[in-house]
Amino acid sequence: MDDRVRVVLLDIEGTTTPIDFVFKVLFPYARSHVEGFLEAHGSSRDVLEDLDGLRREHSDDTRRGFNPPALKNPHEPGSFLAYVDWLIEHDRKSTPLKSLQGKIWAEGYAGGELHSQVFDDVPPALKRWQAQNRTIAIFSSGSVLAQKLLFAHTAAGNLTRFLSAYFDTTIGAKIDSASYEKIAKLLERSPAEIVFISDVVLELDWAESAGLQALLCERPGNHPQPEHSHGVIRTFDELFS
């Protein structure tokens, strides 16, 4: 890592937050509450926009032979339950799905049913990097709403005061160099001034191809990764201490 870095761009799952929290808490919560949420909010404009997006994705999945669950009545919110469950089961990086999940989680956080998790080294690192005048941003497949909610409801308090920008699938995929180029442009930084930290080597490969610096974050419970040439950290204490 060199001294040019002025922006720390962070992944969430497996980087700031345990993978188990996402797969064993957030995803199950969304799956178990989607029916009630759609019954209560299925006619609201922003939810209808999510359903329109899911309807288009369902048509594309069907056309491509992925055999998604049928939409018995694509104009009834309740018809999407099986498809939403199927998308979550396949961990699909679907923009309308992530948007819908964020809205469901918002109710969970507001009602005190959800409390987010970050690794212990995350809060002091965010504080340290901000004091060093480094910009801290998030790039996750979860919606911007979901990102803000997660960092606002940690045991260490509201961490959003340390975060300057959030990027989700609306900026592009994490396995596309164009996404990182867009992020650099929006942050008004050269790619070389940004370090992207993730638990997935493939994402780091694409970030590096866009000119960013890249670090693999190895946390307990993370998935094994293939051989690579990226630097490795196991705690944020190792970075800019």
Buried (B, 14 or more C-beta within 10 A) or exposed (E): EEEEBBBBBBBBBBBBBBBEBBBEBBBEBBBEBBBEBBEEBBEEEEBEEBBEBBBEBBEEBEEEEEEBBEBEEBEEBEBBBBBBBBBBEEEBBBBBBBBBBBBBBBBBBEEEEBEBBBBEBBBEBBBBBBEEEBBBBBBBBBBBBBBBBBBBBBEBEEBBEBBBBBBBBEBBEBEBBEBBBBBBEEBEBBBBBBBBBBBBBEBBBBBBBBBBBBBBBBBEEBEEBEEBEBBEBEBBEBBBE
